[in-house]
Amino acid sequence: MFDPTDQPRVFGVQPGVDFPQALVDGLMTRCAGEPPEALAAVQLIVNTRRMARRIRALFDAGPPLLLPRINLVTDLGEYWGLAQIPDAVPPLRRRLELVQLVSALLEHHPELAPRSSLYDLADSLAELMDEMHVEGVSPDAINDLDVTDQSGHWERIKSFLGIIRHYFDAGTGKPDTQTHQRLVVEHTIRQWQEEPPEHPVIVAGSTGSRGATQLLMQAVAKLPQGAVILPGFDFDMPDHAWAAMEGALPAEDHPQYRFHSFARNLGLNPADIPRWADMAATAPVRNRIVSLALRPAPVTDQWLAEGTALQDIDTAMQDVTLVEAPTPRHEALAIAMRLREAAETGQTAALITPDRTLTRQVTAALDRWDILPDDSAGMPLHLSPPGRFLRHVAELFQQRLSVELLLTILKHPLTHRGDNRGPHLLLTRELELHLRRHGPPYPTADALSAWAESRKETFAKDWAGWLCACFTGHEYAAERGLQQRVRDHLHLAERIAQGSIGDGSGVLWQDDAGRLARATSDELSLEAAHGGDFTASDYSSLFYALLSRQEVRNPVDPHPGILIWGTLEARVQGADLLILAGLNEGSWPEAPSPDPWLNRALRHQAGLLLPERRIGLSAHDFQQAIAAPEVWLTRSIRSDDAETIASRWVNRLQNLLNGLPDQGGVIALGQMKARGNRWLSLVQLLEEPRRINPAPRPAPCPPVAARPHRLSVTEIKRLIRDPYAIYCKHILGLRPLDPLMKAPDALLRGVVLHKVLERFIRETRTEVTACTKERLIDITVSVLAENVPWAEARATWLARLERVAQWFVDSEIARRTLADPIGFEVKGQALIPDLDFTLSATADRIDIDRKGNLHFYDYKTGAPPSKDQQTHFDKQLLLEAAMAERGGFDGIDPATVARAVFIGLGSGGKEVDAPLEAEPPDQVWAEFTTLIAAYLDAGTGFPARRAMESKRDHGDYDQLARFGEWDITDDPVKVKL
């Protein structure tokens, strides 16, 4: 296939050329006239499976012929001739070993780092060790670094780096994955040196960015029939530009640096590398523009010297669109709209970006048009249904069961899928309603069993037994062996997935995500013996980390022409339109991850990869992608309410074009932005809401028979201020759901305070001398412990009561001189016979004096209502007084109400009397009768927010009333129902 030569054989394919197609065309050209088996003798070594699939698809398109052998670099170790090299130790085993070593080090030297960083340290050590193996750097090279450290930081780092020395000193008997790969490459090279292969060997598509891969490429280039084909090789760079990449700290962030380094190691001049195929680039002038824009710094003089030679820039850039969106949402919508157009016109379009958040936004936007893109990255396993389910189950071992966690798992689509899924969902709903209304916030086996006993469903008891066995009593905070942790976790997950009937695991391990989750779990089970002991929290963190490393493809068939690729896949090409998105600094290129071990200078001294290596690889991907037939460059100007910085490559390109007005650069840039602005204007039209007539202020008029004929005294205030709330609650039967986890809110505080004061008054009822602050505080502590499970709330509420305790005791002694308590939480009701309406009440406390007169008291944790508020709105005590004089309270004969008082326990304590003289009970009852008669009239509506105390007050039914579409100044609109 190749003519003999003394020089290493290296070829290049320029950006903008379909690399797999050029590779196939070059092979077919060189095998022309040869027998059919000549092509079959070729061994192709490519860098990704997507590249291998694309090459195979091009050959399959015809004509019929014998195909070359297509391998990945990682497949070299699978040949029988390499059997003497030990198998690689699974990466998970090595990571678990490092976790134990780091843990032991921190136990002896806790000052080195907090234990919360245990897994981060183990991960970063594993990555450093892999990199050292690949690059051929020994621990001695790091230990001998010239570091002047007065703070002791370097000594702490060497303590950690000493952990990995064991794996280097142990030799290659148990190599890790990267060591195994390097051993395979080195052994293969030795075999080739002893007995060079006679068949053609071609490495295609790799940039040689890693040490082991570059060794293989150098060896292949020197074979008699070997060749290396470099993707995206810049043939427009002159010699002085290649020479500018040298230096003390080389320009590794340049897209062509890998090729310069590779050629230098082979003794080649990059400018002398020939083309592999004669395929022309889509836009040669655009390639020259981008090449000049990305020159190694400093570049200004080169722009001035070479920029004037560029011609027809506007023509070269006519298929490039620049979208500078105001927000990431607008960017995602513009991309989605362009992809939709591509789907309609039959174009093959690919979105390329490292920003996974942006790709998810684009996917969500495409869903409105029923377009599912083919995402090469898929979904992270920990976000898939099996991943979420397994993570939730792991939480059962690390904390007390909460209502939130219980219902999260019960409602999961993988729970109870063995049999009787319908009854399971029914009982789950009923249990949720019960727990929301009655609690407890942390259900126990006894509480769940007691609830099941009250149910009439025949399935309830068996279901509750399964519920108690699977969800209660599993928390175990102490350390436990990893093997036991994994067994308990997976066994419980399968039991929950199966359900209360039968054995098995339901559908937990089915479909692509389930099978991958099973494989990940099995791997952890297999390697758990190397993990030592774990707490439940540490185990959950470990399991989450393992799932997050895996990705699963969507099982639904995606659109064949709408693709989402990573930046590496720009080399595969083959799309009519490439959208390069997220072109902001920190996104593309991604910001280098902080290295906890070595700074940039020390990494260079040791021979490790510099942080700029990743930026250079991203730059190379960008240079290839922007050379496609049609290209979009997109970015958002703002992100998370902060100004963004354009990607360095976009910034350079714009600066270069702005500096070439005579060559059409300014016009070309303006046209690029104009094309992008056109799509942004379409986004604005898409986002512009349709004009919808606002809803009127409602005042429904239901039939008289449907109107409430019974209310409590506390609801009369609501009837006056917000009649619509009464309509929703009593006529429509709507009630707001309580939160899953009861919070220490004002309602609970009021309930607890009433219990405290009722117990205090009962216990001191016959002995006034027992009314002391100390006794009140003791009772408060006891009641808080029984009813408030939040330590912070208990402390806060106790402190608040302590501030008014003395005042309450003093005022209570004064109250005892007036009357004696005779009832607590006394229930009562009064009937309006003519209207068939009943008013109910529960009085906090009723006292009676020596004359037989009644004294009513109501406790308030907040500010009690003023006299004016009681006169017009808050008529609770006034109505209770009217009911008492009519004998409306159980066990209490009709009597005159001498006093009715709100006892406010906030802000130092305060008593507010009800205006009984200004609002005598008979008058109050007559006015109340008139009010109820009006609301029992068919022509009276129930207007929303009739007289709210403040326009900022929130009502439980404001959303149903569509408050916000109307204002309180609008007149209510009556609607007969």
ABEGO torsion letter per residue (X at the ends): XBBBBABBBBBBBBBGBBAAAAAAAAAAAAABGBBAAAAAABBBBBABAAAAAAAAAAAAAOBBBBBBBBBBAAAAAABAAAAABBBBBBAAAAAAAAAAAAAAAAAABAAABBAAAAAAAAAAAAAAAAAAAAAGBBAAAAAABBBBBAAGAAAAAAAAAAAAAAAAAAEAABBBAAAAAAAAAAAAAAAAAABBBABBBBBBGBAGABAAAAAAAAAAAABAABBBBBBGBBAABBAAAAAAABEABBBAABAAAAAAAAAAAAGBBAAABBBABABBBABAAAAAAAAAAABBOBAAAAAAAAAAABBGAAAAAAABBBBBBABAAAAAAAAAAAAAAAAAAGBBBBBBBABAAAAAAAAAAAAAAGBBBBBAAEBBAAABAAAAAAAAAAAAAABBBBAAAAAAAAABAABGAABGAAAAAAAAAAAAAAAAAAOBABBBAAAAAAAAAABABAAAAAAAAAAAAAABGABBABBBBAAAAAAAAAAAAAAAAAEABEBEAEAAABEAAAAAAAAAAAAAAAAAAAAEBBBAAAAAAAAAAAAAABBBBBABBBBAABBBBBAAAAAAEGBABBBBBGBBBGAOBBBBBBBAABBAAAAAAAGBBBAAAAAAAAAAAAAAAAABABBBBBBBABBGGBBBBBBAAAAAAAAAAAABAAAGAAAAAAAAAAAAAAAAAAAAAAABBBBBBBBBBBBBBBBAAABBABBBAAAAAAAAABAAAAAAAAAAGBBBBBBABBBBBAAAAAAAAAAAAAAAAAAAAABAAABBAAAAAAAAAAAAAAABABAAAAAAAAAAAAAAAAAAAAAAAAAAAABBBABBGBBBBBBBAAAGBBBBBBBABBBBBAAGBBBBBBBBABBBBBAAAAAAABAAAAAAAAAAAAGABBGBBBBBBABBBBBBABGGEBBBBBBAAABBAAAAAAAAAAAAAAAABAABBBBBGABBABAABBBAAAAAAGBGABBAABBBBBBBX
